[in-house]
Amino acid sequence: MGMVKFLRSKLLNRRRSSDRAAVHADGGEGCSGRCGDAAETAVKRWEWGEIERITGCFSEVVGEGGFSTVYMGRFPGCGGGSTAAAAAVKVHCGGGERLSMTFKQELDVLLQLEHENIVKLLGYCDDADQGALIFEYVSGGTLHERLHGSGSNKRSTLPWKSRVKIAFQLAQAIEHLHERCTLHIIHGDIKSSNVLLDGDSDCKLCDFGSAKMGFSSMIPPPSSLPSSSPYVRRKNIIMGSPGYTDPAYLRTGIASKKNDIYSFGVLILELVTGLEAFRADRGLVLASMAAHMTKDVDRMDVSEVTNMVDPRLRGDFNVEEARALIGLARSCFNESTLVRPTASHMVKMMKEKVSSISFTNSNSRHKFFNDL
């Protein structure tokens, strides 16, 4: 709790205490977004009573995680309009020093970020032990739900061009984190359930609870520690999620930007194949299953490429685009992290080899600048 109080004091010095309303930032630098103080000045601090009010006393749950619950929030829209604007309010649950550190870490990272493909932080509250983060509400659910939903959660098949667009937008978001911010940021948990979609299937990367600022950071791997170590007792010591976690990170305990690149490769395969990254009931890991199939991507004939693509698309995809994406995913899995592509290289490669990108990128930029 002491750390949270310190954070509160630090941030209050930068803001007028009377300005409580969450607002969007004005201006921008195009698709590259902004970092640091420019983004931070757009974020406002809320009182806990206001959090209770906009969530209707936490009446509507829209998502749950290991250490947080996300509630629907509604507050008067900007400009004095009568229509209530929607927001997603993430409340960290449980209290305690570890949770305070997690909240502070996520808030510190989010205050540095503004990019069209990263979920926008509108405000925060550090009045109570729980801590709350207020985000823009993204209405289309997660990419995981769209690709793998079943029963009442089953969605229409995501078209090929939408999949390509999502892959490219996510690559741009990662490039922003890794290369455009003053302090480079590792997301640490890139997966389809941390990618939100709006009504146009534009994506927003979310959940920065595992993020780290700086080029790399060292976490001792659990296998090297005695069972009495506090690191071993912490359930969230392993960064990432099953099926997406970089084996190099598991071996060394070193968190680096190339861990995100590995996870992005898994997500590309997920988009191409329509398969889940990890199926515990079948013991299947998508990256391992696909590795032996994609070593000679350039030599694969049309039928071999087609057999890897999601059959729900019923052949409505570009074979050469699929080949290029499979090849990119394969390069993300290289055992030597030094050989894996950088985020900017991935963006460049997709622009050059995936023809749908020129149309997608043009529309995205046009929409973005019109919204400013």
N, C-alpha and C positions, 0 to 999 in steps of 0.2 A: 504493500500500500504506500510505503514511503516513496518508491520510485514513481508511482502514479501521481502523487502530490507534487513531486519535483517537476514532472512533465507538465502538469497543470499550471504551475507557477511560471514555467518557462514560456508556455504558449500564451498565457494570459497577458504577458508583457508585450506581445506582438499584436494584440487585438483589442478593440474597444469592448468593454464588458457589456455594453448595452446592445450590441449587435448580435442577436441570437438566431436570426433566420438563416436557413440553409439556402444558398443561391448557387447558380452556375457561374463559371468563370467567363469573363468577357475576353475577346481577342484570342490570339493563338498564332502558331507558326506552321500551319498546315498539318500534313499527316505526321510530321516528326514529333508533334506534341511539345510539351514543356516539362521542365523539371524544377525542383527546388522552390525558392521563395515565390515565384510567379504562380505556381500551382497552390502553394500553401495559403496564400492570401485569399483564395476563393472559398476556403473551408471555415465554417463557423462552429463555435462551441455552443452546446445545448445544455440546459439544466435537466436533471433526471425527471422532474415533474413534467417537462415538455415531452420527454420521450414517452412517458406513460400516456400523455394526452394523444399524441399523434398515432400511437399504436392501439388506442382504445383499450388501455390497460393490458396490452400484450394478448389480444383476443384472437389474432389470426396468424397461425404459424405457416410460413411458406418454405421453410427449409431447416434442417438440423445437421449439426456436425458433432465431432467428438467433444468439443469444448465450447460450443456456441449454438444458439438458436436464432433463426432469422424470422422476423415478424414483418407483416405488412404494415406500412405506415402511410398516413395520409395527412397532408398539410396544405394550406392555401397556396395556390400557385404563385409564381413570381409575377409581378406586374399588377397585383391587386385583383386578379380575376376571381370569380366565385367558384370555379371548378377546383376541386381538391386534387393536388398532384400526388402521385404514388411514390413511395420510397420503400427500400428494403432496409430494415433496421436489424443489424447483427449484434446480439447481446452475448458477451462472454460470460459463461456460467461458472459458478463454483467459488470464485474468490481465491485468495491466497497469493503468495509471492510469485509462484510460477505463472499463474494466470495474469497477474499484473505485468510481468515481464513480457508475456506473449502479446498482450494488448498493446503495450508500449511499442514493441517491435513492429507489429503490424501497422499501427498508427504512424510511426516514424517513416516507414516505407511509403505508405499511401500519401503522406503529405508531400512527397517528392514527385508525385506522378500526375501527369495529365496527358492522355492520348486517347484518340477516338476508339481504339480497340482494347482499352483497359477500363474496367468499371469505374465510374466517377464517384469519388468520395464527396459527399455534400456536407457532412458535419460529423461531430463526435460528442460524446459525453463521458467525462471522467469523474463525475460526482459520486457515483456509487461504487461498491466493490466490484460489480459485474463489468462495467465499462460497456459502451455502446458505440457502434460505427453506423452512420447513416449513408446509404448509397442510393444512387439512381435505381429505379426499378426497371428491370429488363424483362419484358413480358413473355418472351418465347420459350422460357425454360432453359434447360442445359442441353449441350450437344449430346451428352450421354443419353438423355431421355429421348432426344429426336432420333438417334441411331438405334437404340436398343430397347426402347419402351415396349411393353407388352401389356395385354389386357386393357384395362381402362386407360393406361398411360401410352398406348400404342399410337404413333403418329404416322402421317403420310410419309412415304419414302423421300428422303432428302435428295434433290436432284444433283447431278454431277457438277453443274456449274456452281451451285451453292457450296458444294464440298470444296471445290477449288478455291472459291472466294474465302471460305473460312480458313483454309490452310494458309493462304497468302496473308490475310489480315492477322492471323496469329503470329506468323513469321515476322511481320512488321512490329507487332507488340513486343515480341521477344527482342528484336533488334533495338527497340527503344530502351528496354530495360538494360540490356547488356552493353550498349554502345553510345547511347545518346544522353544518359543521365550523368550528372557530375560525379556522383558515387554510383558506380555500376551495380546493378541489382540482379541477384539470382532469385528467380521465383521459387524454386524448390519443390513445387507440386503441380506441374503441368499435367493435366488429364482432362478427359472429355467432360467430366462432371464439374470442372472448374472453368468451363467455357460457356458463357451465357449467350443466347441468341435473341435478337429482337424480331419484330414481325417481318423484316426483310432478309432474315438470315444473316445479318451482319453480326459479328461476334464481339464479345467483351470478355477479356481474361479477368478472372476474379480470384479471391481467396489468397491473400498474401501473408497468411499466418506462419508459413514456413520460410518466407523470404529473408534474404540476407543482403546487406549492402557492403560493397567492396569486391575485390577481384576473387577472393576465395576465403574460406574460413575452415578451421580444423575442428572436427568433432571426433573424439576417439571412437573407433568402431567397438561395439559392445564385446566382441570376442576377445579383445585385448585387455579387458578390464576385469578386476575381481568382482564376484557376485555382490559384494557389499557396496560397490561404488554407487553413488547417487545417479550416475549416468545410466547405469543398467536398469535402475528402478523406474526411470522415466519412460513412459510408454511411447512418447512422441520423439524419442531420440533419433529414430530413422526418418530421414527426410524423404518425402515422396510417398507413392502409393503402389500397392502390388501390381505388377505388370508394367509399370512406368519407371520404376526406380533403376537408375544406372548401376550396372554391376561394378563399375569402377569406383563408384562412391561406396558401395557395400564393402569392397575390398580395402579401401584406403581410409575411409572416413573423411576425406577431403571434399567439401562442397565447392563446386566450381560451375562456371557458366556452361561447361560442356555436359553437365548433368541435365540441364534444361534442354540441350540439343538432343540428347538421347530420348528424353520424354516426348519431345516434339516429333521425333521419328516414329515413335509408337503411335502417336495420335494421327500422323499421316496415314500409316497402315490401317488404322481404325476407320478413317474416312474412305480409303480406297476399297477395303475388303468388306466393311460393314460388320466385322467381327469385334467382340469385346477384347480389351487388352489383357484381361485375366479372367479365367473361369475356374473358380476354386472347385466346383463340383466335378469338373473334368480334368483338372490339373493342367490346363492349357495356358501358356503364356504366348501371346501373339508374336512378340519380337523373336522369341526362340523358334517358334514354328515357322516363321517366314524367312529366317536368316538363310537357311540352306536353299530356299527356293529363289532367292534374289541375288546370289553372288555374281551371276553373269547376266545382269538385267539387259544389257545391250544385245545379247545373243538370244534372248527369249523371243520366240515367234509370237504372232498375233494370238494364237489360241492359248498359249501359256500365260500371256498377260491377261487375256480375257478371263481365264479361270481364276485369277486372283481378285478380280473386281466383284464387288457386291452384286449378286445375281438379282437382287430386287430392282436394280436399275434397268434390267431387261435389255441390255446392250446399248442403252442410251448414254454413251460416254465416248470420249476421245481416247483411242488406244495409245497414241504417242504421249498424251498428257499423263495417262495412267503409268506408262513406262517411266516417264521422267520423275513422277512422284515416288514410285517404288524405288527408283535408283537413289533419290535424295534420302528417303528413309533409311536405305541400306547404309549410306555414308554416315548417317547419324549414329549407327550402331558400332562403328569401328572400335575395336578393342583399345587401340591407342587414341586417347582423347585428343592428342595433338593433331591427329589427322582428320578428326571430325570437322565439318564446316562450321564457320562462325555464322551468327544470325544474319549479318549483312550479306555473306556469301549465299545463304539460302534464299534471301529475297532476290538477289541478282540472278541466281540460277532459275528461279521460278519465272521471273520476268522474261528470261531468254527462251525457256523451253516449254512453258505452259501458255499456249496461245490465248486461252480464256482470260489470262491475267490482264492484258491490255484493256479489255472491255471492263472488267471488274474494277481495276484500279482507277480508271477514268471516272466511272460512275461514283465510286466511293469518295474521291477527292471533290467531285462536283457537289455531292450531297453535303460533305463536311464543310466546305467553304460557304455554302448557302446558309448553313445553320449558325454561322458565326454572327 
